[in-house]
């Protein structure tokens, strides 16, 4: 990339194919790699969007979120806004089922992002969520000011207030092994 830009989000669909965004003023630049990150190609610039997270589903489908949820069906070259704002983390299990977080909201889609359902039962604004990951439709975590965990698809959440600062990212290996960084 360059000294004027740094990757703010990154997602790989396999060991070779990845997508990343940089923050350059209010217009994030989207980059692709086809060689595992050795080389990056600038493919488009998204004016007016503040991207917080991206999720590559397959070789052509990418979701991104920030001050809107965006979807690309051509590997990130072109994007459509699917109108949900205020999100900071997004994760899709497949082309239809996805989850997103922002503040104390956790939302789920079962139709590729066209419709979203709020699934944050029992959560308060104190959790201030930034990142989400599910390993299947039932088991997931989200992190921010707290770490939250569900094993029933978001019908209920366990809240772990382990830290005094924000966690930036979370990864779930299985139902009992999680990693967070902040």
N, C-alpha and C positions, 0 to 999 in steps of 0.2 A: 504494500500500500504506500503510504508516504509519511513524512514527518507531520504533515498537517492533518492527517486522518488516522484514527485508530479504530479497530473493530470494537463495536459496542455489543453486537449480537453475532452468534455463529451457530450453524447447525449443519450436520453432515447426514446424508442419507445412507452412505456406505463409506468405505475407506478412501475412495477417490473423489466423490462428488459432494461439494459443500457450498454453502451460501453464507454470506456475512453482510452486515451493514456497518457503516461508519456514521458518525455524527459530524456533519459539516454545516454548522449553522442550523437552520431549520429545514435542511434538505438532506436527508440521509442518502448516501451513495450505496448502491447494492453491488456486491462483488460475487463472482462465482469462481470456483476452482474445479478442475476436472482431473487433477493429478495429486490429490491428497494434501493440498495446501502449499505445494512448491511454488506455484504461480497463481496469481489472482487476476481476474479480468473484470474491469468496471463495466457493468451491463446496463445500469439505469440509475437515475436519481429520482427520489420521491419527494417532491416539493410539499412542504407543509405538514409532514408527518414526523412524529417523534417516536421512533421505533424502540421498544424495550426488549423484545424477544422475537425469535423466529423458530419455526419448526418445519423441517423438511419431512414430507410424508413418503414420497416416492421420487423418481427422477424428474418429475415435472410439477408436483403439487407442493406448494409452500404456503404456510400461514405466518402472519406477522401481527404483532399487536403493539399498542402504545396509545396514541390519541385516536385510535380506530383499530378495527380488526381488518386486515387486508388478506386477500387470497390471490395467489398466482397459479395458473394452470399451465404455464410454459417455462417453468424453471426459474422464475424470478424476473423475467424480462418485462412483463406487463402485469399490472395489479388492479384488482377491483376492491373497493371499500365495501365491507359487509356490515358496517354501521353498528359497532358497539364500542363505546369510548371508555377511557379511564382504566385501561388494563396494563399490567406490567409483565405478566407471564402467560405463556400459551403452550399447550402440549396436546398433540393429537395421537391417538392410538392407531388410527387408520384414516381413510379418506372421509369417513362419516363422523366418527366419535372423537370429540375433543373437549378439553377443559381449559379455562382461562381464569386468571385471578387479578385482582386489583383492589387495594384498600382492604375491606373485609368481605368482599364479594368473591364467591366461587361460582362460576357458571359452566354449564355443560351443553354441548350440542350433539345431536344424534343424526343430523342431516347435512353435515359438511359446513356448518357455520351459518346456515340460513336463519335458523331459529336457536335461541339460547334460553336455558332454564336456570334460574337461580337455585343453587343447592347449598347455601351457606347456613343452614339451620344451626342456631345456637352461637354463631360467631359475632363478636363485637368489633368495633373499629380498632381496638387495641392490638389486633393481630397484624394489621398493615402488611398484607401479603404482596410479595414481589415475584415469586417463582412457583411453578406447579409441575408435578410429574405424576402420572399414573402408570402402573405396570399392566393393568387390565381395567375393565370397567368398574371394578369394585375397590381396588387397593391403590391409594394415592397419598401423596404428601404435598404440602405447600409450605413455603417459608417466607418470612419477612421479619417482623418483630417477634413473632412466635413461630414455632413449627406446629403444623396441624397434620393429623393423620386420620384417614378414613379406611374402613375395610368393608363398607356397605354402599359404595358408590356415592358418598356424600350425604347420605341421609343423616348421619351423625358424625361428629368430629371429636377427636381427642386433642386437647391443646397442651402444648409443652412450652412453658415460658422459661427457657433455659439461659437466655442471653439478655444483655442489657443494651445491645445495639442491633442493627438490622443485619439479617442474613441476605445475601444477594442471590444465592443459587441453592438448589436442592436436587439430589439425585436419589432415586429409589432402585436398589438392586433387586430386592424381593421384599416381602411383607415385614421382615424383621431387620433388614440391613439398609440404612439410609446414610447419605452423606450430605452435609451442608457446609457452605463457606460464606464468610461475610467479613 
